[in-house]
Amino acid sequence: MTGATTLVVGSGFVGTRIARRLTAAGDAVTLVSRGRPADPPERYGARWAALDATDAEACRRLVSRLRPRRIVLVHGPSDVTWCEAHPEEAARAHAAAAAAFAGAGGRARVLMISTDNVFDGAAPRNTEATPVSPANAYGRAKRRAEELLLARAADALVLRVSLVYGHEPADAGKWLNYFAACAHRLRAGARVEAPADQWTTPVHVDDVAEVVAAVLSCVTPLPPVLHLGGPDRVSRAAWAGVIARSLGLPPGLVVAVPKADSRYASRPRNTCLSSDLLGTLPATRDLAVRGVEEGARDLRALFTGP
Ligand SMILES: NC(=O)c1ccc[n+]([C@@H]2O[C@H](COP(=O)([O-])OP(=O)(O)OC[C@H]3O[C@@H](n4cnc5c(N)ncnc54)[C@H](OP(=O)(O)O)[C@@H]3O)[C@@H](O)[C@H]2O)c1
């Protein structure tokens, strides 16, 4: 049991799983966001407080009250399409939150969940040594936030994560991850149009939470930037086929289309990360990151259950 006081900024799809994992390990976790999360943190032993992470003074007050040893920045805006339509708001929000916690964090370890969209998508897979070159507004906003955090916080880490997937209930209204969106549409008998020319290295959300827990607890020095991608490089179309088969549904429901004709037109061709460096670090080398077949198998019961 760690007993650490941990602040998780953002209580959405990824933040909630991280908070659950850290709470299970014994951290005293407070999640913050502007609105109450759909999954009430009290149910799994965490707490929630209202906070706008772009309000530097409110962040400072919260940190001086809680005195967290760890801070995880996992807040929005996270929707690539929204960021493309609102580039200045996206940039302002990510920069303001990173600056606020870099300044207010004191001696806390501040871990920011970043993205493979800091790359332009030209390379099939990106390592920590690949030069960044964001090709969309979301990637530019996240890159600026990375820079601010790494330059200003005493103990900062950036964990760039590839496309994250996991379970979301059928009645969530709007599914935040590709796996859940595909699974629920396919189960309803709907066709899924998926690009055959947009590639990703998907990561199960529980594997993200596992790596975050390990990195936060690591007492030996870590590289300031780490990548976490799943072991499989798949096109969205191929992945949707895996999802259909794992749910016992006809793969013919998946229709491969060109990225340019799909809702993913503004995404880089490759959003893929190599986890090779993570695989060499003592803190993380024994952690197994699931491939897409195993991930789909592990999620099957949650999507087909009663
Ligand atoms: N999902 C992925 O595949 C993926 C992959 C790589 C990196 N990431 C990164 O992980 C982070 C979270 O992604 P996600 O998928 O969990 O997104 P999400 O489900 O949309 O959750 C975002 C959370 O941030 C909160 N938030 C937004 N603006 C805020 C503000 N100004 N102050 C405080 N809280 C705020 C939202 O709640 P309110 O709106 O109520 O405030 C929500 O709880 C993003 O930064 C994204 O770049 C995600």
The ligand as an SDF file (V2000), in Angstrom:
LIG
                    3D

 48 52  0  0  0  0  0  0  0  0999 V2000
   -8.1620    8.4120  -24.8510 N   0  0  0  0  0  0  0  0  0  0  0  0
   -7.0430    8.2170  -25.5360 C   0  0  0  0  0  0  0  0  0  0  0  0
   -6.9690    7.3580  -26.4500 O   0  0  0  0  0  0  0  0  0  0  0  0
   -5.8110    9.0280  -25.1930 C   0  0  0  0  0  0  0  0  0  0  0  0
   -4.5860    8.6850  -25.7980 C   0  0  0  0  0  0  0  0  0  0  0  0
   -3.4550    9.4510  -25.5180 C   0  0  0  0  0  0  0  0  0  0  0  0
   -3.5430   10.5140  -24.6440 C   0  0  0  0  0  0  0  0  0  0  0  0
   -4.7300   10.8190  -24.0670 N   0  0  0  0  0  0  0  0  0  0  0  0
   -4.7830   11.9920  -23.1840 C   0  0  0  0  0  0  0  0  0  0  0  0
   -5.4230   11.6840  -21.9750 O   0  0  0  0  0  0  0  0  0  0  0  0
   -6.2050   12.7910  -21.5400 C   0  0  0  0  0  0  0  0  0  0  0  0
   -7.6160   12.2980  -21.1820 C   0  0  0  0  0  0  0  0  0  0  0  0
   -8.1810   11.5770  -22.2390 O   0  0  0  0  0  0  0  0  0  0  0  0
   -9.5940   10.8920  -22.0420 P   0  0  0  0  0  0  0  0  0  0  0  0
   -9.7940   10.0010  -23.1980 O   0  0  0  0  0  0  0  0  0  0  0  0
   -9.7370   10.3700  -20.6580 O   0  0  0  0  0  0  0  0  0  0  0  0
  -10.5300   12.1710  -22.2150 O   0  0  0  0  0  0  0  0  0  0  0  0
  -12.0140   12.3960  -21.6730 P   0  0  0  0  0  0  0  0  0  0  0  0
  -12.6990   11.1160  -21.4220 O   0  0  0  0  0  0  0  0  0  0  0  0
  -12.6050   13.3770  -22.6180 O   0  0  0  0  0  0  0  0  0  0  0  0
  -11.7970   13.0890  -20.2630 O   0  0  0  0  0  0  0  0  0  0  0  0
  -11.3020   14.3730  -20.1370 C   0  0  0  0  0  0  0  0  0  0  0  0
  -11.5200   14.8240  -18.7020 C   0  0  0  0  0  0  0  0  0  0  0  0
  -10.9040   16.1040  -18.5360 O   0  0  0  0  0  0  0  0  0  0  0  0
  -11.8310   16.9500  -17.8540 C   0  0  0  0  0  0  0  0  0  0  0  0
  -11.5110   18.3310  -18.2100 N   0  0  0  0  0  0  0  0  0  0  0  0
  -11.5950   18.9350  -19.4220 C   0  0  0  0  0  0  0  0  0  0  0  0
  -11.2380   20.2140  -19.3150 N   0  0  0  0  0  0  0  0  0  0  0  0
  -10.9240   20.4340  -18.0110 C   0  0  0  0  0  0  0  0  0  0  0  0
  -10.5150   21.5620  -17.2670 C   0  0  0  0  0  0  0  0  0  0  0  0
  -10.3350   22.7670  -17.8430 N   0  0  0  0  0  0  0  0  0  0  0  0
  -10.2840   21.4220  -15.9480 N   0  0  0  0  0  0  0  0  0  0  0  0
  -10.4710   20.2260  -15.3390 C   0  0  0  0  0  0  0  0  0  0  0  0
  -10.8620   19.1300  -15.9790 N   0  0  0  0  0  0  0  0  0  0  0  0
  -11.0920   19.2280  -17.3120 C   0  0  0  0  0  0  0  0  0  0  0  0
  -13.2010   16.4950  -18.3420 C   0  0  0  0  0  0  0  0  0  0  0  0
  -14.2410   16.8380  -17.4400 O   0  0  0  0  0  0  0  0  0  0  0  0
  -14.9940   18.2500  -17.5040 P   0  0  0  0  0  0  0  0  0  0  0  0
  -15.2680   18.5320  -18.9460 O   0  0  0  0  0  0  0  0  0  0  0  0
  -16.2210   17.9990  -16.6730 O   0  0  0  0  0  0  0  0  0  0  0  0
  -14.0940   19.2420  -16.8800 O   0  0  0  0  0  0  0  0  0  0  0  0
  -12.9970   14.9900  -18.3080 C   0  0  0  0  0  0  0  0  0  0  0  0
  -13.1750   14.5010  -17.0110 O   0  0  0  0  0  0  0  0  0  0  0  0
   -6.1750   13.8320  -22.6560 C   0  0  0  0  0  0  0  0  0  0  0  0
   -5.3090   14.8740  -22.2960 O   0  0  0  0  0  0  0  0  0  0  0  0
   -5.6090   13.1090  -23.8280 C   0  0  0  0  0  0  0  0  0  0  0  0
   -4.7570   13.9590  -24.5400 O   0  0  0  0  0  0  0  0  0  0  0  0
   -5.8680   10.0960  -24.3120 C   0  0  0  0  0  0  0  0  0  0  0  0
  1  2  1  0
  2  3  2  0
  2  4  1  0
  4  5  1  0
  4 48  2  0
  5  6  2  0
  6  7  1  0
  7  8  2  0
  8  9  1  0
  8 48  1  0
  9 10  1  0
  9 46  1  0
 10 11  1  0
 11 12  1  0
 11 44  1  0
 12 13  1  0
 13 14  1  0
 14 15  2  0
 14 16  1  0
 14 17  1  0
 17 18  1  0
 18 19  2  0
 18 20  1  0
 18 21  1  0
 21 22  1  0
 22 23  1  0
 23 24  1  0
 23 42  1  0
 24 25  1  0
 25 26  1  0
 25 36  1  0
 26 27  1  0
 26 35  1  0
 27 28  2  0
 28 29  1  0
 29 30  1  0
 29 35  2  0
 30 31  1  0
 30 32  2  0
 32 33  1  0
 33 34  2  0
 34 35  1  0
 36 37  1  0
 36 42  1  0
 37 38  1  0
 38 39  2  0
 38 40  1  0
 38 41  1  0
 42 43  1  0
 44 45  1  0
 44 46  1  0
 46 47  1  0
M  CHG  2   8   1  16  -1
M  END
$$$$
